[in-house]
Amino acid sequence: MKYSILLLKRKMTERQFLIFCCLLVGSLASLGAIALKLFVVNLEHFFFESSSLGDIVWYQALTPILGIGLSSLLIEKVYRSSFRKGNDKIVYAIAKKSSDLPLSQCYSHITTAGLTVGLGGSCGLESPMVATGAAIGSNLGRATFLPYKERTLLLACGIASGISSAFGAPIAGILFALEVLMIDVSIASFIPLLMSSATGALLAKVILGDNVLLTFNTIRDFDSNNIFLYLGLGLLAGCLCLFYTRTYHWIDHKFVAMGSPVRRWLTGSLLLAVLIFLFPQIFGEGYMFIKTLAETGQIPHNSILIAHTHNEWLIWLFICGIMIFKIFGTAFTIMGGGNGGSFAPSLVIGALLGFVVGRFFQLIGYTDVPVTNLIVVGMAGMLSGLFFAPLTAIFLAAEVTNGYSLFIPLMMVAAISFFVVKSFEPLSLEMKKLSQQSELDPTDRDRFALSRLELRFLISKDYPAFHLHTELAEMLDIIRSTDKDVYAVIGDGEVQQLQGVIYLNDIKTILFDDKKREENAKVTAGDLMMKQSTLTIKDDMHSAIHKFEKLHSAKNVLPVVDEDGIWLGFISKASILDKYRSEIIKMA
């Protein structure tokens, strides 16, 4: 197949071939997303719908232990280091790996996420769908020898198609790639990106239909008299997003400290089992639960907590519990070794928040409350605040509900939630993890572009080096034979530890003063050197620029050493700026 595609590449123009690749990536990414969704549906059918134990709560609480365990086993023993979990890993690959993702990622997320969610893990399939689509685009671009810019576009097409296939929402798919994964594309790139996303939505609609996709059919027109409901919902969504983010990272820190994958699996899956036993609605993605809640306003009384009560306030408190403990269930699933994301949980929690607000006002006497509208708008609020993606949230909610009449409340709630979270957290849930685990800075586009540069690739090694006891005459011979104006001074032994730096401008008078040549004959490099600021091989570009700014304007070269202080070469400020300009051009 690869050679057939390369043959097409020779026969087509660049533009024609790129559009062909975008359509191919959109189709393959959509089929991957559909395969994952059908895998989950069939697993649920086999283990629950066709099983006599399927409706028993303790059985539903135990199956996630198996699903998370199998997923963790595949990740640790089969896929190993080639497995990339989370959207932050895709952003890192775009920035640091020239948009290259492992080939195994084209299928590894389908198996691991399918087992996790299909057997009841409380997380979403969207992140694995995105990872699968991104890997398909990356590997097709690499196989057809496309440059970085076009390879990144194919990666974006795979991402857009994955989200589009999950919800039948092509515009939301494009916006997700641009907002959440910070992919820069030009205006000209929007056409192939839109074609890929539309292809994904079409295939999902044809193959899956409305029974599997998330849809709502009871939306009411926006009534300005309910404006106070939407304003309050936006504030509550922002506060709940903050709680989600900080709770998730706190649990992540606790699980990382455990070390052993087996210990993480047992802890996470057993805690999840307890939560599902008490709150069965935490089981799986949760989309069918919120669809039923939106259509009927009722929940099954299959939990021991509400099995023998019909008190509406107790049931309302029970739903509040589902909303809060869904956060813990998602964290336990993912930290325990399962594969999934926070996209679906954010929508489910947002929907529950909207229902809780609407139901509260119904219980205190307001009969005409648009509960379904609040469910949809709550979804947008949580998605906006958790992923810092207000546009994705607005259009996704509008597309899955055909609720375009709700644009005003959607914009209000998404904006308020985003503002509340942004006031306390500079980064979204997954970009915070990226910032903590790497030197990348996603907060600013220019700084992010600078973070893409690798210090080690800019080191120049063709600079002279003197030993500490090299005398002036020998130094002068070497200086005359080079065009460099800065020199390293290293120790006299075999280990070339950096001792200092000599700048030509600082020693000109000593070198070329004929009257004092004899007097200075015994002067050594150690006498002339200065203790200069150094860069280590682990420093990032922001550290390098900061140290350059502290130097005299004429000294625009810094030495680089390894962890043991061994001299590796010099790096110039000009080389950093030249590389930065080339990266900006490449991304444009």
Secondary structure, DSSP 8 states (H G I E B T S, - for coil): -HHHHHHHHHHS-HHHHHHHHHHHHHHHHHHHHHHHHHHHHHHHIIIIITSTTTT-HHHHHHHHHHHHHHHHHIIIIIIGGG---SHHHHHHHHHHSTT---TTHHHHHHHHHHHHHHTT-SSBSHHHHHHHHHHHHHHHHHHTT--HHHHHHHHHHHHHHHHHHHHT-HHHHHHHHHHTS-----GGGHHHHHHHHHHHHHHHHHHT-TTTS----------GGGHHHHHHHHHHHHHHHHHHHHHHHHHHHHHHHH--HHHHHHHHHHHHHHHHHH-GGGSS--HHHHHHHHHH------STTTTT---HHHHHHHHHHHHHHHHHHHHHHHHTT---BSHHHHHHHHHHHHHHHHHHHHHTT-----HHHHHHHHHHHHHHHHHT-HHHHHHHHHHHHT-GGGHHHHHHHHHHHHHHHHHH-SS-HHHHHHHHHSS--TT-HHHHHHHTS-GGGG-B--S-EEETT-BHHHHHHHHHT---SEEEEE-SSSS-BEEEEEEHHHHHHHHS-GGGTTTTTT-BHHHH-B----EETT--HHHHHHHHHHS-TT--EEEEE-TT-BEEEEEEHHHHHHHHHHHHHHH-
